[in-house]
Amino acid sequence: MDNSNFQAYEDEIQALEEEIRLLTEKYEDIRQESTFFSNEEILESIKSFQRETRGKTEGHESPSDLKAELESLETDLSFLMAFTGFHFTSHSKKTVEKTRNRTVQKHRLSGKCHSLSFQLEFQLLEMQNNEEVSAVVSDLSIIMESREDSNVHKFVSSIEERGDLLTFFGSLSTYAEWYEHRRHTFLHFK
């Protein structure tokens, strides 16, 4: 084999390796991009999944079992939304850093609790030691429509400083419920 043919093959191999590297990077970027799903898109995906699995359930659960499980999950979700008052409208997640035992993800979340809208943005650091996984919230930013109330503003500021999502959701649920009661009471007297 002469050197010109050999060099042509080497050039072709290098071009293909570069194309594979670029496509891999593009795939990773697309996979990590933030995604927003509306309730309609989620329901459409569920229905599409149901249609696809109707013919592919041989050796697995029957379609009626899957449909019953899906209905059970939808009922549970509806119950939790009614019980807590939370209705999430969008969520996005982007992986910022990933190593063998450490992952940093940036989350954006928006929704309503009763009639109060909110938006959250935070970073979640997950570290794995042996079989334990620990998670730390940082860079928490909360946007609420009722921040003009000085007490709510102080509360939100302290939650942002501590990065305490659990306290935020628990307190927001209670505050939003009573906010609704006050609003209805004042409307009654108008």
Secondary structure, 3 states (H helix, E strand, C coil): CCHHHHHHHHHHHHHHHHHHHHHHHHHHHHHHCCCCCCHHHHHHHHHHHHHHHCCCCCCCCCHHHHHHHHHHHHHHHHHHHHHHCEEEEEEEEEEEEECCCEEEEEEEEEEEECCEEEEEEEEEEEEEECCEEEEEEEEEEEEECCCCCHHHHHHHHHHHHHCCHHHHHHHHHHHHHHHHHHHHHHHHHC
